[in-house]
Amino acid sequence: ELLHDRTGSGLAKAFFNHPLIYGLYSGSYEPGRADRRPGWLERGRNLPSYIPANNFALALMDMAARGPRTDLVSSDPAGPPLSLATVRANVVNLDNPAVQRVLLAVIDSARGNLDTARANLEAWYDSGMDRIGGWYKRSTQWIILGIALFIVVAGNINTIVIAGYLYRNDAARAALVERAKATTGDAEYLTLTY
């Protein structure tokens, strides 16, 4: 989503094959299906569970400056060093207008400072990850609700009926308190106030 590559066969594939990212997971990158959202129990295959923001920013700037492929030309030590000028001049290497525009905005707002540009790119990545974290939290809340409902229905647990019964039946309430005292061994811990 962040790299604007729904099929995962363009910039996303080059990104996951970049040496700064490729070392974070085992195996090789296999594009997913673009026609659906990730499922509730999606495993992510062999992709890294976390990519540091610094690795993301450096890999993306390196791909813009030296090209998306890792070969003898892009790995040549005699090539130009990574700088804002080389990133700007070669941003078309990404072949992705949306990400190219983000990089140009990052470069323009950095006012010539490579570290500021990297920090801005990291902030963009972090905001995208916050959005994904929110989606994950919403998904897990539904899963937890489903599990809780299953346990309540399967166990025939009705908290309101149990509380009402204990409120009206002094003997049952006293027996439950005695049993809890015996289990914990600490009478001061359990006090029932109404």
N, C-alpha and C positions, 0 to 999 in steps of 0.2 A: 504494500500500500504506500509506504513512504517513498519508495523509489519509482512509483507510477509504472509498475510493470506487472499487471494482473496475471499474465501467463507465466511469469517467472523465467522466461527464456531469453530475455534481453539483458538489461542492466542488472537485474537481480541475480541472474546466473553469473555474470562477470563479477559482481560484488562478492558473492559467496565463494567464488574461485580465487579471489584476491588472496595473496599469502598472509595478510594481516587477519583475515577472517577465516580462511580455510583451516588454519591451525587450531581453531577453537572447537572443531567438531571432528568426528571420525567419519570416514567414508567420503562419498562425493555428493554434490548437490544434485537433487532431482526436482525439477519444477513440479509444482502442484497443479491442481485443476483450477482454472480461472472462473468456472461457472458456479461456484458455490463459496459460501463463507465457511470458515473453520467450524467443525462440529464441537459439541460440548466436551467430548472426550478425545479431542484431536491430540495426537502424540507429537506431531511435528517431525516425524521420521527421525533422521539423524542430524537435524539442524541444531546449532548451539542453543542452549536454553537462555543464554544471555550474551549480548555483544556489548563490550564496553564502548561508551560514547567516543572515547579517544580513538579507538580502533576504527569505528564507523567513519569519523570525520577524516582521519588520515587516509583510509582506504579510498574514500570517495574523491578526495582532493588528488591523490596519486593517480587514480584512474582517469581523472579529467586532464591532468598534466601529461601523463605518459601513455595513456590509452588503456582500454579495459582488458586487453590480453597481457598475460605474463609470458614474455618471450625474450630472446636475446637483445632485441632493440630496446624494449621497455626496462630491461634490467642492466643496461650498459652503464657502468660507473662513469664513463666519460660524458654521459648525457647531461642535460641541464638539471640543476638542483630543483627541488620542489620549492616553488615560490608563488606568490600571488600572480605575478606576471605570467608564469608558465601555465598556471591553472586557467587564467582568463584567456590566454591565447589559444589554448587547446581544449576549451570546455566542450567544443563540438564533438570531441572524442566519445562523449557519453551517449550520443545519439538518442537523447531523451530530453525534449524541450522543457518539460516541467522541472526536472532536476537541474538542467542547465540554468534555468532562470533562478532557482534557489541559490545555486552556487554564485551566480553573478550578483545577486542581492547581498549575499554574505560577503563577497569580496568588496563590493562598493561600500558597505557599512563598516568594514574593517579599517578603512582609511590607510591602507598600505601595510598593516601589521598582520603577519601570517598567524601569530598566536591568537589575535582577536578574531580572525576569520575562522580558525579552528574552533574557538570557544563558541562562536555564533552557530556554527554547524552542529556542534555538540548540543547546544540548547534546542535547536530544531529537532534533532533526534530524540532528546529527552522529552520534549512535548509530545512527540508522536508515541513514545513508549508510555507516557502517562495516559494517553487516550486508550491504548491497548490494555493497560492495567485496569482502567475503568470497565472496559468490556469484559475482561476476565472476572472482575469482582461481581459484576451483574450476573454472569453465567454461573459462577460458583454459588451465588445466593439462591438461584433457582434450583440448583442441584441439591444444596443443603435442605431447602424447603421440601423438595420431593422426598429425600431420605427421611426427614423428620415426620412427614405425613405418613409415609409407609410404616415407620416404627409405631406411630400412634395408632394407626388403624390395625396393624397386625397384632399389636399387643393389647388392643382394646383399652387403651389408656385414656381416661377422661379426668383431667386434673380438677375440673370444677366439681364433679360428682364426689371425688375423693375428698376434696377440701370441705365440701358441705357435710359429708358424712362425719369427718373428724370433728367438725365444729359442733355438731349436734350430739355426738356420742362421746361422753366424757370417759367412759371405760376404755373404749378403743383408742382414744387419744392418749390416755395414761399408759396403756400397754405399749403403744408405739414409742412413746418417750422412754420408757424403761428399756425397751429393746435397743433403742439408739444409744442410750447410756452404756449399756452392757457391751455394745459393739465398739464404741469409741473409747470407753474406759475413762471418760472425762465428763463428769456431771456438770461442771461449770460451763462447758462449751455449749450445752443445749439448754436454752431457756425459751419457753413458749410464752409469749405475751399476746393478749387479745385486746 
